[in-house]
Amino acid sequence: MANSIPVLDDDIFSHDSVRHARAVDDRLRELAPVVRLGREDIVVIGRFSHVSSALADWRSFSSRSRPWHDPASVRPEILLTDDPPRHTEVRVVIANALSPKALNRMSHAFAREAELVVERVLASDGELDAVSSICRPFVYKVLPDLLGLPDAGREHMEAFGHMVWATMGPMNELFREAMVGSEPVLAWVEECCDRENLDPDGLGMAMFHAAERGEITHAEAKLLVQILLS
């Protein structure tokens, strides 16, 4: 059975592969239901039906055992690396915070900010870059506002997002590049997710309210805020 799995020796985590991620994903998906990466000596699945089934079968595909798992990663060690019943318990905390009433409030806030972004774009002259003029200003405003993060330090969000994604894979060149100058970025993440720095009405504070009710620990509450930011 193992010998029948096709092997792909290409580096799917290189700069070039990331730039052409759609083509890489298409090739993996069409090659076979299961593909072994020769360079990494791991198997991957890329078709929707198989991925969907795997995500629902935590006993066969545990989140606690995965390639390149590093406890010292910039990604928080909770929820994403847990299986039921602990995963379920923690996930319920986030689900409860995202009630219909809360989602409705978020929707209105997102719509207001979107209108402001569009107004600024329409008032500008000449050509514009969609990422820097529309996507980044919108996401980097509504997400931290939703979490209740302080305004100071939000310029670190792009670097932190880059770190989070780069550390999903092996410790290669992309990983090392993302971690250059990481100290002030990670220091900001630690500080802005502290309870005393959060807006009392933000989603982040709801995690600490859950800790007060004994549903999670205070340390886990901070980790959940960091996960939502990640």
FIKOLZA-1660 file (N, C-alpha, C; in steps of 0.1 Angstrom, whole numbers, plus 5000, padded with zeros to 4 digits):
% residues 230
   i   px   py   pz ch aa at
   1 5008 4988 5000  A  M  N
   1 5000 5000 5000  A  M CA
   1 5009 5013 5000  A  M  C
   2 5019 5013 5009  A  A  N
   2 5028 5024 5010  A  A CA
   2 5035 5027 4997  A  A  C
   3 5039 5016 4990  A  N  N
   3 5046 5017 4978  A  N CA
   3 5038 5023 4967  A  N  C
   4 5025 5022 4968  A  S  N
   4 5016 5027 4957  A  S CA
   4 5013 5042 4958  A  S  C
   5 5017 5048 4969  A  I  N
   5 5016 5062 4970  A  I CA
   5 5026 5070 4962  A  I  C
   6 5022 5079 4953  A  P  N
   6 5032 5086 4945  A  P CA
   6 5040 5095 4953  A  P  C
   7 5052 5097 4949  A  V  N
   7 5061 5106 4956  A  V CA
   7 5064 5119 4948  A  V  C
   8 5063 5130 4955  A  L  N
   8 5067 5143 4949  A  L CA
   8 5079 5148 4956  A  L  C
   9 5090 5150 4948  A  D  N
   9 5103 5154 4954  A  D CA
   9 5105 5169 4953  A  D  C
  10 5095 5177 4947  A  D  N
  10 5096 5191 4947  A  D CA
  10 5095 5197 4961  A  D  C
  11 5101 5209 4962  A  D  N
  11 5100 5216 4975  A  D CA
  11 5088 5225 4974  A  D  C
  12 5077 5221 4980  A  I  N
  12 5064 5228 4980  A  I CA
  12 5064 5240 4990  A  I  C
  13 5075 5242 4997  A  F  N
  13 5076 5252 5007  A  F CA
  13 5086 5263 5003  A  F  C
  14 5091 5263 4991  A  S  N
  14 5101 5272 4986  A  S CA
  14 5094 5286 4983  A  S  C
  15 5102 5296 4981  A  H  N
  15 5097 5309 4977  A  H CA
  15 5088 5308 4964  A  H  C
  16 5094 5300 4954  A  D  N
  16 5087 5299 4942  A  D CA
  16 5073 5292 4943  A  D  C
  17 5073 5282 4951  A  S  N
  17 5061 5274 4954  A  S CA
  17 5050 5283 4960  A  S  C
  18 5054 5291 4970  A  V  N
  18 5045 5300 4977  A  V CA
  18 5039 5310 4967  A  V  C
  19 5048 5315 4958  A  R  N
  19 5043 5325 4948  A  R CA
  19 5033 5319 4938  A  R  C
  20 5034 5306 4936  A  H  N
  20 5025 5299 4927  A  H CA
  20 5018 5288 4934  A  H  C
  21 5012 5292 4946  A  A  N
  21 5006 5282 4955  A  A CA
  21 4994 5275 4948  A  A  C
  22 4986 5282 4940  A  R  N
  22 4975 5276 4933  A  R CA
  22 4979 5265 4924  A  R  C
  23 4990 5267 4917  A  A  N
  23 4995 5256 4908  A  A CA
  23 5000 5244 4915  A  A  C
  24 5007 5247 4927  A  V  N
  24 5012 5236 4935  A  V CA
  24 5000 5228 4941  A  V  C
  25 4990 5235 4946  A  D  N
  25 4979 5228 4951  A  D CA
  25 4971 5220 4941  A  D  C
  26 4970 5225 4929  A  D  N
  26 4963 5218 4918  A  D CA
  26 4971 5206 4915  A  D  C
  27 4984 5207 4914  A  R  N
  27 4992 5195 4911  A  R CA
  27 4991 5184 4921  A  R  C
  28 4992 5188 4934  A  L  N
  28 4990 5178 4944  A  L CA
  28 4977 5171 4944  A  L  C
  29 4966 5179 4942  A  R  N
  29 4953 5174 4942  A  R CA
  29 4950 5164 4931  A  R  C
  30 4956 5167 4919  A  E  N
  30 4953 5159 4907  A  E CA
  30 4963 5147 4907  A  E  C
  31 4974 5148 4914  A  L  N
  31 4983 5137 4913  A  L CA
  31 4978 5124 4918  A  L  C
  32 4972 5125 4930  A  A  N
  32 4966 5113 4937  A  A CA
  32 4959 5117 4949  A  A  C
  33 4950 5108 4955  A  P  N
  33 4943 5112 4967  A  P CA
  33 4953 5114 4979  A  P  C
  34 4964 5106 4979  A  V  N
  34 4975 5108 4989  A  V CA
  34 4988 5108 4982  A  V  C
  35 4996 5118 4986  A  V  N
  35 5009 5120 4980  A  V CA
  35 5020 5121 4991  A  V  C
  36 5031 5114 4989  A  R  N
  36 5042 5115 4998  A  R CA
  36 5052 5126 4993  A  R  C
  37 5056 5135 5002  A  L  N
  37 5066 5145 4999  A  L CA
  37 5079 5139 5002  A  L  C
  38 5087 5137 4992  A  G  N
  38 5100 5130 4993  A  G CA
  38 5110 5138 5002  A  G  C
  39 5110 5151 5000  A  R  N
  39 5119 5159 5008  A  R CA
  39 5116 5159 5023  A  R  C
  40 5103 5159 5026  A  E  N
  40 5099 5160 5040  A  E CA
  40 5096 5146 5046  A  E  C
  41 5094 5136 5038  A  D  N
  41 5090 5123 5042  A  D CA
  41 5077 5123 5050  A  D  C
  42 5067 5130 5045  A  I  N
  42 5054 5130 5051  A  I CA
  42 5044 5128 5039  A  I  C
  43 5032 5124 5043  A  V  N
  43 5021 5123 5033  A  V CA
  43 5011 5134 5034  A  V  C
  44 5005 5139 5023  A  V  N
  44 4996 5149 5023  A  V CA
  44 4983 5145 5015  A  V  C
  45 4972 5151 5019  A  I  N
  45 4960 5149 5011  A  I CA
  45 4955 5163 5007  A  I  C
  46 4950 5164 4995  A  G  N
  46 4946 5177 4990  A  G CA
  46 4932 5178 4984  A  G  C
  47 4925 5167 4984  A  R  N
  47 4911 5168 4978  A  R CA
  47 4901 5171 4988  A  R  C
  48 4891 5179 4985  A  F  N
  48 4881 5183 4994  A  F CA
  48 4875 5172 5003  A  F  C
  49 4870 5162 4996  A  S  N
  49 4862 5152 5003  A  S CA
  49 4871 5145 5013  A  S  C
  50 4884 5142 5010  A  H  N
  50 4893 5136 5019  A  H CA
  50 4897 5145 5031  A  H  C
  51 4900 5157 5027  A  V  N
  51 4904 5167 5038  A  V CA
  51 4892 5169 5047  A  V  C
  52 4880 5170 5042  A  S  N
  52 4868 5172 5050  A  S CA
  52 4866 5160 5060  A  S  C
  53 4868 5148 5054  A  S  N
  53 4866 5136 5063  A  S CA
  53 4877 5135 5073  A  S  C
  54 4889 5139 5070  A  A  N
  54 4900 5139 5079  A  A CA
  54 4898 5148 5091  A  A  C
  55 4893 5160 5088  A  L  N
  55 4891 5170 5098  A  L CA
  55 4881 5166 5108  A  L  C
  56 4871 5158 5103  A  A  N
  56 4861 5153 5112  A  A CA
  56 4865 5140 5120  A  A  C
  57 4877 5135 5117  A  D  N
  57 4881 5122 5123  A  D CA
  57 4894 5125 5131  A  D  C
  58 4892 5131 5142  A  W  N
  58 4904 5134 5150  A  W CA
  58 4911 5122 5156  A  W  C
  59 4905 5111 5157  A  R  N
  59 4912 5099 5162  A  R CA
  59 4922 5094 5152  A  R  C
  60 4919 5095 5140  A  S  N
  60 4928 5090 5129  A  S CA
  60 4938 5101 5125  A  S  C
  61 4933 5114 5126  A  F  N
  61 4942 5125 5121  A  F CA
  61 4943 5135 5133  A  F  C
  62 4951 5132 5142  A  S  N
  62 4952 5140 5155  A  S CA
  62 4959 5153 5152  A  S  C
  63 4954 5164 5158  A  S  N
  63 4960 5177 5158  A  S CA
  63 4972 5178 5167  A  S  C
  64 4973 5168 5176  A  R  N
  64 4984 5168 5186  A  R CA
  64 4997 5162 5180  A  R  C
  65 4996 5156 5169  A  S  N
  65 5008 5150 5162  A  S CA
  65 5008 5154 5148  A  S  C
  66 5017 5163 5145  A  R  N
  66 5018 5169 5131  A  R CA
  66 5032 5173 5128  A  R  C
  67 5036 5174 5115  A  P  N
  67 5049 5178 5112  A  P CA
  67 5054 5191 5117  A  P  C
  68 5066 5192 5120  A  W  N
  68 5072 5205 5124  A  W CA
  68 5066 5211 5137  A  W  C
  69 5060 5203 5145  A  H  N
  69 5054 5209 5157  A  H CA
  69 5065 5214 5166  A  H  C
  70 5064 5227 5170  A  D  N
  70 5074 5233 5178  A  D CA
  70 5067 5241 5189  A  D  C
  71 5069 5236 5202  A  P  N
  71 5063 5243 5213  A  P CA
  71 5067 5257 5215  A  P  C
  72 5078 5261 5209  A  A  N
  72 5083 5275 5210  A  A CA
  72 5079 5283 5198  A  A  C
  73 5070 5278 5190  A  S  N
  73 5065 5286 5178  A  S CA
  73 5058 5298 5182  A  S  C
  74 5057 5308 5173  A  V  N
  74 5049 5320 5176  A  V CA
  74 5034 5318 5176  A  V  C
  75 5030 5306 5171  A  R  N
  75 5016 5302 5172  A  R CA
  75 5013 5297 5186  A  R  C
  76 5002 5302 5192  A  P  N
  76 4998 5297 5205  A  P CA
  76 4995 5282 5206  A  P  C
  77 4999 5276 5217  A  E  N
  77 4998 5262 5219  A  E CA
  77 4984 5258 5225  A  E  C
  78 4973 5261 5219  A  I  N
  78 4960 5257 5224  A  I CA
  78 4951 5257 5212  A  I  C
  79 4940 5249 5213  A  L  N
  79 4930 5248 5203  A  L CA
  79 4935 5242 5190  A  L  C
  80 4944 5249 5184  A  L  N
  80 4949 5244 5171  A  L CA
  80 4957 5231 5172  A  L  C
  81 4962 5228 5184  A  T  N
  81 4971 5216 5186  A  T CA
  81 4964 5207 5196  A  T  C
  82 4951 5208 5198  A  D  N
  82 4944 5199 5207  A  D CA
  82 4934 5191 5200  A  D  C
  83 4930 5180 5206  A  D  N
  83 4919 5171 5202  A  D CA
  83 4908 5171 5212  A  D  C
  84 4896 5167 5209  A  P  N
  84 4886 5165 5219  A  P CA
  84 4891 5156 5230  A  P  C
  85 4886 5158 5242  A  P  N
  85 4875 5167 5246  A  P CA
  85 4880 5181 5249  A  P  C
  86 4894 5183 5250  A  R  N
  86 4899 5196 5254  A  R CA
  86 4896 5206 5243  A  R  C
  87 4898 5202 5230  A  H  N
  87 4895 5211 5219  A  H CA
  87 4881 5216 5219  A  H  C
  88 4872 5207 5222  A  T  N
  88 4857 5211 5222  A  T CA
  88 4854 5220 5233  A  T  C
  89 4860 5218 5245  A  E  N
  89 4858 5227 5257  A  E CA
  89 4862 5241 5254  A  E  C
  90 4874 5242 5248  A  V  N
  90 4880 5256 5245  A  V CA
  90 4872 5262 5233  A  V  C
  91 4868 5254 5224  A  R  N
  91 4861 5260 5212  A  R CA
  91 4848 5265 5216  A  R  C
  92 4841 5259 5226  A  V  N
  92 4828 5264 5231  A  V CA
  92 4829 5278 5236  A  V  C
  93 4841 5281 5243  A  V  N
  93 4843 5294 5248  A  V CA
  93 4842 5305 5237  A  V  C
  94 4849 5302 5226  A  I  N
  94 4849 5311 5215  A  I CA
  94 4835 5312 5208  A  I  C
  95 4829 5300 5207  A  A  N
  95 4815 5300 5201  A  A CA
  95 4805 5308 5209  A  A  C
  96 4806 5307 5222  A  N  N
  96 4797 5315 5231  A  N CA
  96 4799 5330 5230  A  N  C
  97 4812 5334 5228  A  A  N
  97 4815 5348 5226  A  A CA
  97 4810 5353 5213  A  A  C
  98 4809 5345 5203  A  L  N
  98 4804 5349 5190  A  L CA
  98 4789 5346 5188  A  L  C
  99 4782 5351 5197  A  S  N
  99 4767 5350 5197  A  S CA
  99 4761 5357 5186  A  S  C
 100 4749 5354 5182  A  P  N
 100 4742 5362 5171  A  P CA
 100 4742 5377 5174  A  P  C
 101 4740 5381 5186  A  K  N
 101 4740 5395 5190  A  K CA
 101 4754 5401 5187  A  K  C
 102 4764 5394 5191  A  A  N
 102 4778 5399 5189  A  A CA
 102 4781 5399 5175  A  A  C
 103 4777 5389 5167  A  L  N
 103 4780 5389 5153  A  L CA
 103 4773 5400 5146  A  L  C
 104 4761 5404 5150  A  N  N
 104 4754 5415 5144  A  N CA
 104 4761 5428 5146  A  N  C
 105 4766 5430 5159  A  R  N
 105 4773 5442 5162  A  R CA
 105 4786 5443 5153  A  R  C
 106 4793 5431 5152  A  M  N
 106 4805 5431 5144  A  M CA
 106 4802 5435 5129  A  M  C
 107 4791 5429 5124  A  S  N
 107 4787 5432 5110  A  S CA
 107 4785 5446 5108  A  S  C
 108 4778 5453 5117  A  H  N
 108 4776 5468 5115  A  H CA
 108 4789 5475 5116  A  H  C
 109 4798 5471 5125  A  A  N
 109 4811 5478 5126  A  A CA
 109 4819 5476 5113  A  A  C
 110 4819 5464 5108  A  F  N
 110 4826 5461 5095  A  F CA
 110 4821 5469 5084  A  F  C
 111 4808 5470 5083  A  A  N
 111 4801 5478 5072  A  A CA
 111 4805 5492 5073  A  A  C
 112 4805 5498 5085  A  R  N
 112 4809 5512 5086  A  R CA
 112 4823 5515 5082  A  R  C
 113 4832 5506 5086  A  E  N
 113 4846 5508 5082  A  E CA
 113 4848 5506 5067  A  E  C
 114 4841 5496 5062  A  A  N
 114 4842 5494 5047  A  A CA
 114 4838 5507 5039  A  A  C
 115 4827 5513 5044  A  E  N
 115 4823 5525 5037  A  E CA
 115 4833 5536 5038  A  E  C
 116 4840 5537 5050  A  L  N
 116 4850 5547 5051  A  L CA
 116 4862 5544 5042  A  L  C
 117 4866 5532 5041  A  V  N
 117 4877 5528 5032  A  V CA
 117 4873 5531 5017  A  V  C
 118 4861 5528 5013  A  V  N
 118 4857 5531 4999  A  V CA
 118 4857 5546 4997  A  V  C
 119 4852 5554 5007  A  E  N
 119 4852 5569 5005  A  E CA
 119 4866 5574 5004  A  E  C
 120 4876 5569 5011  A  R  N
 120 4890 5573 5010  A  R CA
 120 4895 5570 4996  A  R  C
 121 4892 5558 4991  A  V  N
 121 4897 5553 4978  A  V CA
 121 4891 5562 4967  A  V  C
 122 4878 5565 4968  A  L  N
 122 4872 5573 4958  A  L CA
 122 4877 5588 4958  A  L  C
 123 4882 5592 4969  A  A  N
 123 4887 5606 4970  A  A CA
 123 4901 5607 4966  A  A  C
 124 4908 5595 4963  A  S  N
 124 4922 5595 4959  A  S CA
 124 4923 5598 4944  A  S  C
 125 4935 5602 4940  A  D  N
 125 4937 5605 4926  A  D CA
 125 4946 5594 4920  A  D  C
 126 4944 5591 4907  A  G  N
 126 4953 5582 4900  A  G CA
 126 4951 5567 4904  A  G  C
 127 4961 5559 4901  A  E  N
 127 4961 5545 4903  A  E CA
 127 4963 5542 4918  A  E  C
 128 4958 5530 4922  A  L  N
 128 4960 5526 4936  A  L CA
 128 4963 5511 4937  A  L  C
 129 4969 5507 4948  A  D  N
 129 4972 5493 4950  A  D CA
 129 4961 5487 4959  A  D  C
 130 4954 5477 4954  A  A  N
 130 4942 5472 4962  A  A CA
 130 4946 5467 4976  A  A  C
 131 4958 5461 4977  A  V  N
 131 4962 5455 4990  A  V CA
 131 4965 5467 5000  A  V  C
 132 4973 5476 4996  A  S  N
 132 4977 5487 5005  A  S CA
 132 4966 5497 5007  A  S  C
 133 4958 5499 4998  A  S  N
 133 4947 5509 4999  A  S CA
 133 4934 5504 5004  A  S  C
 134 4931 5491 5002  A  I  N
 134 4918 5486 5006  A  I CA
 134 4919 5475 5016  A  I  C
 135 4926 5464 5012  A  C  N
 135 4926 5452 5021  A  C CA
 135 4932 5454 5034  A  C  C
 136 4945 5459 5033  A  R  N
 136 4952 5460 5046  A  R CA
 136 4946 5471 5055  A  R  C
 137 4943 5482 5051  A  P  N
 137 4936 5492 5060  A  P CA
 137 4924 5487 5066  A  P  C
 138 4916 5479 5059  A  F  N
 138 4903 5474 5064  A  F CA
 138 4906 5463 5075  A  F  C
 139 4913 5453 5071  A  V  N
 139 4916 5442 5080  A  V CA
 139 4923 5446 5093  A  V  C
 140 4933 5455 5091  A  Y  N
 140 4941 5459 5102  A  Y CA
 140 4934 5469 5111  A  Y  C
 141 4922 5473 5107  A  K  N
 141 4914 5482 5116  A  K CA
 141 4903 5474 5123  A  K  C
 142 4895 5466 5115  A  V  N
 142 4883 5459 5120  A  V CA
 142 4887 5448 5129  A  V  C
 143 4898 5440 5126  A  L  N
 143 4901 5429 5135  A  L CA
 143 4906 5433 5148  A  L  C
 144 4916 5442 5150  A  P  N
 144 4920 5446 5163  A  P CA
 144 4909 5453 5171  A  P  C
 145 4901 5461 5163  A  D  N
 145 4889 5468 5170  A  D CA
 145 4880 5457 5176  A  D  C
 146 4877 5447 5168  A  L  N
 146 4869 5436 5173  A  L CA
 146 4874 5429 5185  A  L  C
 147 4887 5427 5185  A  L  N
 147 4893 5420 5197  A  L CA
 147 4895 5430 5209  A  L  C
 148 4894 5443 5206  A  G  N
 148 4896 5453 5216  A  G CA
 148 4910 5456 5219  A  G  C
 149 4919 5454 5209  A  L  N
 149 4933 5457 5211  A  L CA
 149 4936 5472 5211  A  L  C
 150 4946 5476 5218  A  P  N
 150 4950 5490 5218  A  P CA
 150 4955 5495 5205  A  P  C
 151 4954 5508 5202  A  D  N
 151 4958 5513 5189  A  D CA
 151 4973 5512 5187  A  D  C
 152 4981 5514 5198  A  A  N
 152 4995 5514 5197  A  A CA
 152 5001 5500 5193  A  A  C
 153 5010 5500 5183  A  G  N
 153 5016 5488 5179  A  G CA
 153 5010 5480 5168  A  G  C
 154 4998 5485 5163  A  R  N
 154 4991 5477 5152  A  R CA
 154 5000 5476 5139  A  R  C
 155 5010 5485 5138  A  E  N
 155 5018 5483 5126  A  E CA
 155 5026 5470 5126  A  E  C
 156 5026 5463 5137  A  H  N
 156 5033 5450 5138  A  H CA
 156 5024 5439 5132  A  H  C
 157 5012 5441 5129  A  M  N
 157 5003 5430 5125  A  M CA
 157 5007 5423 5112  A  M  C
 158 5012 5431 5103  A  E  N
 158 5016 5424 5090  A  E CA
 158 5028 5415 5093  A  E  C
 159 5038 5419 5100  A  A  N
 159 5049 5411 5103  A  A CA
 159 5045 5398 5111  A  A  C
 160 5036 5400 5121  A  F  N
 160 5031 5389 5129  A  F CA
 160 5024 5379 5120  A  F  C
 161 5015 5384 5112  A  G  N
 161 5008 5375 5103  A  G CA
 161 5018 5367 5094  A  G  C
 162 5028 5373 5089  A  H  N
 162 5038 5366 5081  A  H CA
 162 5045 5355 5089  A  H  C
 163 5048 5358 5102  A  M  N
 163 5054 5348 5111  A  M CA
 163 5045 5336 5113  A  M  C
 164 5033 5339 5115  A  V  N
 164 5023 5328 5118  A  V CA
 164 5023 5319 5106  A  V  C
 165 5021 5324 5094  A  W  N
 165 5020 5315 5083  A  W CA
 165 5034 5308 5079  A  W  C
 166 5045 5315 5081  A  A  N
 166 5058 5310 5078  A  A CA
 166 5061 5298 5087  A  A  C
 167 5056 5299 5100  A  T  N
 167 5060 5288 5109  A  T CA
 167 5050 5276 5108  A  T  C
 168 5041 5276 5099  A  M  N
 168 5032 5265 5096  A  M CA
 168 5040 5253 5090  A  M  C
 169 5051 5257 5083  A  G  N
 169 5058 5247 5076  A  G CA
 169 5072 5244 5082  A  G  C
 170 5081 5238 5074  A  P  N
 170 5094 5235 5080  A  P CA
 170 5103 5247 5083  A  P  C
 171 5113 5245 5090  A  M  N
 171 5122 5256 5094  A  M CA
 171 5132 5259 5082  A  M  C
 172 5126 5264 5072  A  N  N
 172 5134 5267 5059  A  N CA
 172 5137 5282 5058  A  N  C
 173 5141 5286 5046  A  E  N
 173 5145 5300 5044  A  E CA
 173 5133 5309 5047  A  E  C
 174 5121 5305 5042  A  L  N
 174 5110 5314 5045  A  L CA
 174 5107 5316 5060  A  L  C
 175 5109 5305 5067  A  F  N
 175 5108 5306 5082  A  F CA
 175 5118 5315 5088  A  F  C
 176 5130 5314 5084  A  R  N
 176 5141 5322 5090  A  R CA
 176 5139 5337 5086  A  R  C
 177 5135 5339 5074  A  E  N
 177 5133 5353 5070  A  E CA
 177 5122 5359 5078  A  E  C
 178 5111 5352 5080  A  A  N
 178 5100 5357 5088  A  A CA
 178 5103 5361 5102  A  A  C
 179 5113 5354 5108  A  M  N
 179 5116 5355 5122  A  M CA
 179 5127 5366 5124  A  M  C
 180 5132 5372 5113  A  V  N
 180 5142 5383 5115  A  V CA
 180 5135 5395 5121  A  V  C
 181 5141 5400 5131  A  G  N
 181 5135 5412 5138  A  G CA
 181 5122 5409 5145  A  G  C
 182 5120 5397 5150  A  S  N
 182 5108 5393 5156  A  S CA
 182 5106 5398 5170  A  S  C
 183 5116 5401 5177  A  E  N
 183 5115 5405 5191  A  E CA
 183 5105 5416 5194  A  E  C
 184 5105 5427 5187  A  P  N
 184 5095 5438 5190  A  P CA
 184 5081 5433 5186  A  P  C
 185 5080 5425 5176  A  V  N
 185 5067 5421 5171  A  V CA
 185 5061 5412 5182  A  V  C
 186 5068 5402 5186  A  L  N
 186 5063 5392 5196  A  L CA
 186 5061 5399 5210  A  L  C
 187 5069 5409 5213  A  A  N
 187 5067 5416 5225  A  A CA
 187 5054 5424 5225  A  A  C
 188 5050 5429 5213  A  W  N
 188 5038 5436 5211  A  W CA
 188 5026 5426 5213  A  W  C
 189 5027 5415 5207  A  V  N
 189 5016 5405 5208  A  V CA
 189 5014 5401 5223  A  V  C
 190 5025 5399 5230  A  E  N
 190 5024 5396 5244  A  E CA
 190 5017 5407 5252  A  E  C
 191 5021 5419 5249  A  E  N
 191 5015 5430 5257  A  E CA
 191 5001 5434 5253  A  E  C
 192 4998 5434 5240  A  C  N
 192 4985 5439 5236  A  C CA
 192 4974 5429 5240  A  C  C
 193 4977 5416 5242  A  C  N
 193 4967 5406 5246  A  C CA
 193 4966 5404 5261  A  C  C
 194 4973 5412 5269  A  D  N
 194 4971 5412 5283  A  D CA
 194 4957 5418 5287  A  D  C
 195 4951 5413 5297  A  R  N
 195 4938 5417 5301  A  R CA
 195 4937 5432 5303  A  R  C
 196 4947 5438 5310  A  E  N
 196 4946 5452 5313  A  E CA
 196 4947 5461 5301  A  E  C
 197 4951 5456 5289  A  N  N
 197 4952 5464 5277  A  N CA
 197 4941 5462 5267  A  N  C
 198 4931 5454 5271  A  L  N
 198 4920 5451 5262  A  L CA
 198 4908 5460 5265  A  L  C
 199 4900 5463 5255  A  D  N
 199 4888 5470 5256  A  D CA
 199 4878 5462 5264  A  D  C
 200 4871 5467 5274  A  P  N
 200 4862 5459 5282  A  P CA
 200 4850 5453 5274  A  P  C
 201 4847 5459 5263  A  D  N
 201 4836 5454 5255  A  D CA
 201 4840 5446 5243  A  D  C
 202 4853 5443 5241  A  G  N
 202 4859 5436 5230  A  G CA
 202 4857 5421 5231  A  G  C
 203 4859 5414 5220  A  L  N
 203 4859 5400 5220  A  L CA
 203 4870 5394 5228  A  L  C
 204 4881 5400 5229  A  G  N
 204 4892 5395 5237  A  G CA
 204 4889 5394 5251  A  G  C
 205 4882 5404 5257  A  M  N
 205 4878 5404 5271  A  M CA
 205 4869 5393 5274  A  M  C
 206 4861 5389 5264  A  A  N
 206 4851 5378 5266  A  A CA
 206 4859 5365 5270  A  A  C
 207 4871 5363 5265  A  M  N
 207 4879 5352 5269  A  M CA
 207 4882 5352 5284  A  M  C
 208 4885 5364 5289  A  F  N
 208 4889 5365 5303  A  F CA
 208 4876 5363 5312  A  F  C
 209 4865 5368 5307  A  H  N
 209 4852 5365 5314  A  H CA
 209 4850 5350 5315  A  H  C
 210 4853 5343 5305  A  A  N
 210 4852 5328 5305  A  A CA
 210 4861 5322 5316  A  A  C
 211 4873 5328 5317  A  A  N
 211 4882 5323 5328  A  A CA
 211 4876 5326 5342  A  A  C
 212 4870 5338 5343  A  E  N
 212 4864 5341 5356  A  E CA
 212 4853 5331 5360  A  E  C
 213 4846 5326 5349  A  R  N
 213 4835 5316 5352  A  R CA
 213 4841 5302 5354  A  R  C
 214 4854 5300 5353  A  G  N
 214 4861 5287 5355  A  G CA
 214 4860 5278 5343  A  G  C
 215 4857 5283 5331  A  E  N
 215 4856 5275 5319  A  E CA
 215 4870 5272 5313  A  E  C
 216 4879 5282 5315  A  I  N
 216 4893 5280 5311  A  I CA
 216 4902 5287 5322  A  I  C
 217 4915 5286 5320  A  T  N
 217 4924 5293 5329  A  T CA
 217 4926 5307 5324  A  T  C
 218 4932 5316 5332  A  H  N
 218 4935 5329 5328  A  H CA
 218 4946 5329 5317  A  H  C
 219 4956 5319 5319  A  A  N
 219 4966 5318 5309  A  A CA
 219 4960 5313 5295  A  A  C
 220 4951 5304 5296  A  E  N
 220 4944 5300 5283  A  E CA
 220 4936 5311 5277  A  E  C
 221 4930 5320 5285  A  A  N
 221 4923 5331 5280  A  A CA
 221 4932 5340 5272  A  A  C
 222 4944 5343 5276  A  K  N
 222 4953 5351 5269  A  K CA
 222 4957 5344 5256  A  K  C
 223 4959 5331 5257  A  L  N
 223 4963 5323 5245  A  L CA
 223 4952 5324 5234  A  L  C
 224 4939 5323 5239  A  L  N
 224 4928 5324 5229  A  L CA
 224 4928 5338 5222  A  L  C
 225 4930 5348 5230  A  V  N
 225 4931 5361 5223  A  V CA
 225 4942 5362 5213  A  V  C
 226 4953 5356 5216  A  Q  N
 226 4964 5355 5207  A  Q CA
 226 4961 5346 5194  A  Q  C
 227 4953 5336 5196  A  I  N
 227 4949 5327 5185  A  I CA
 227 4940 5335 5176  A  I  C
 228 4930 5343 5182  A  L  N
 228 4921 5351 5174  A  L CA
 228 4929 5361 5166  A  L  C
 229 4939 5367 5172  A  L  N
 229 4948 5376 5165  A  L CA
 229 4955 5369 5154  A  L  C
 230 4961 5357 5157  A  S  N
 230 4968 5350 5147  A  S CA
 230 4960 5346 5135  A  S  C
% end
